[in-house]
Amino acid sequence: VTATDDDEGLYGHAKYSLKKITERASKIFHLHSETGAISLLQSLDFEEGDFYELEVQARDGGGLFDTAKVT
């Protein structure tokens, strides 16, 4: 995921976090807090789950934030 902010310096730098994630999904997905890249910690198994939903939050240095749902 990518968030943009036109502010300069600290106020324009976004950090990412997972705000809503199931325990099962937290063992499968990793979100890089600096880049917003989502990666797998293990292979996906269709028999264990065919649908995942993550809520990602981007927050800038001034405390402003927004969220996005990733399915």
Contacts in CASP RR format, 6 or more apart in sequence:
PFRMAT RR
TARGET T0000
AUTHOR 0000-0000-0000
METHOD contacts of the structure
MODEL  1
VTATDDDEGLYGHAKYSLKKITERASKIFHLHSETGAISLLQSLDFEEGD
FYELEVQARDGGGLFDTAKVT
1 16 0 8 1.000
1 36 0 8 1.000
1 38 0 8 1.000
1 56 0 8 1.000
1 58 0 8 1.000
1 68 0 8 1.000
1 70 0 8 1.000
2 36 0 8 1.000
3 14 0 8 1.000
3 16 0 8 1.000
3 58 0 8 1.000
3 66 0 8 1.000
4 14 0 8 1.000
5 11 0 8 1.000
5 12 0 8 1.000
5 13 0 8 1.000
5 14 0 8 1.000
5 60 0 8 1.000
5 64 0 8 1.000
6 12 0 8 1.000
7 60 0 8 1.000
10 60 0 8 1.000
10 61 0 8 1.000
10 62 0 8 1.000
11 60 0 8 1.000
11 61 0 8 1.000
11 62 0 8 1.000
12 60 0 8 1.000
12 61 0 8 1.000
13 60 0 8 1.000
13 61 0 8 1.000
14 58 0 8 1.000
14 59 0 8 1.000
14 60 0 8 1.000
15 33 0 8 1.000
15 34 0 8 1.000
15 58 0 8 1.000
15 59 0 8 1.000
15 60 0 8 1.000
15 61 0 8 1.000
16 31 0 8 1.000
16 32 0 8 1.000
16 33 0 8 1.000
16 34 0 8 1.000
16 35 0 8 1.000
16 36 0 8 1.000
16 56 0 8 1.000
16 57 0 8 1.000
16 58 0 8 1.000
17 31 0 8 1.000
17 33 0 8 1.000
17 56 0 8 1.000
17 57 0 8 1.000
17 59 0 8 1.000
18 26 0 8 1.000
18 29 0 8 1.000
18 31 0 8 1.000
18 54 0 8 1.000
18 55 0 8 1.000
18 56 0 8 1.000
18 57 0 8 1.000
19 55 0 8 1.000
19 56 0 8 1.000
19 57 0 8 1.000
19 67 0 8 1.000
20 53 0 8 1.000
20 54 0 8 1.000
20 55 0 8 1.000
21 29 0 8 1.000
21 54 0 8 1.000
21 55 0 8 1.000
22 52 0 8 1.000
24 48 0 8 1.000
24 49 0 8 1.000
25 52 0 8 1.000
25 53 0 8 1.000
25 54 0 8 1.000
27 41 0 8 1.000
27 42 0 8 1.000
28 40 0 8 1.000
28 41 0 8 1.000
28 42 0 8 1.000
28 44 0 8 1.000
28 52 0 8 1.000
29 38 0 8 1.000
29 39 0 8 1.000
29 40 0 8 1.000
29 41 0 8 1.000
29 52 0 8 1.000
29 54 0 8 1.000
30 38 0 8 1.000
30 39 0 8 1.000
30 40 0 8 1.000
30 41 0 8 1.000
31 37 0 8 1.000
31 38 0 8 1.000
31 54 0 8 1.000
31 56 0 8 1.000
32 38 0 8 1.000
32 39 0 8 1.000
36 56 0 8 1.000
36 58 0 8 1.000
38 54 0 8 1.000
38 56 0 8 1.000
38 70 0 8 1.000
51 71 0 8 1.000
52 71 0 8 1.000
53 69 0 8 1.000
53 70 0 8 1.000
53 71 0 8 1.000
54 69 0 8 1.000
54 70 0 8 1.000
54 71 0 8 1.000
55 67 0 8 1.000
55 68 0 8 1.000
55 69 0 8 1.000
55 70 0 8 1.000
56 67 0 8 1.000
56 68 0 8 1.000
56 69 0 8 1.000
56 70 0 8 1.000
57 65 0 8 1.000
57 66 0 8 1.000
57 67 0 8 1.000
58 65 0 8 1.000
58 66 0 8 1.000
58 67 0 8 1.000
58 68 0 8 1.000
59 65 0 8 1.000
END
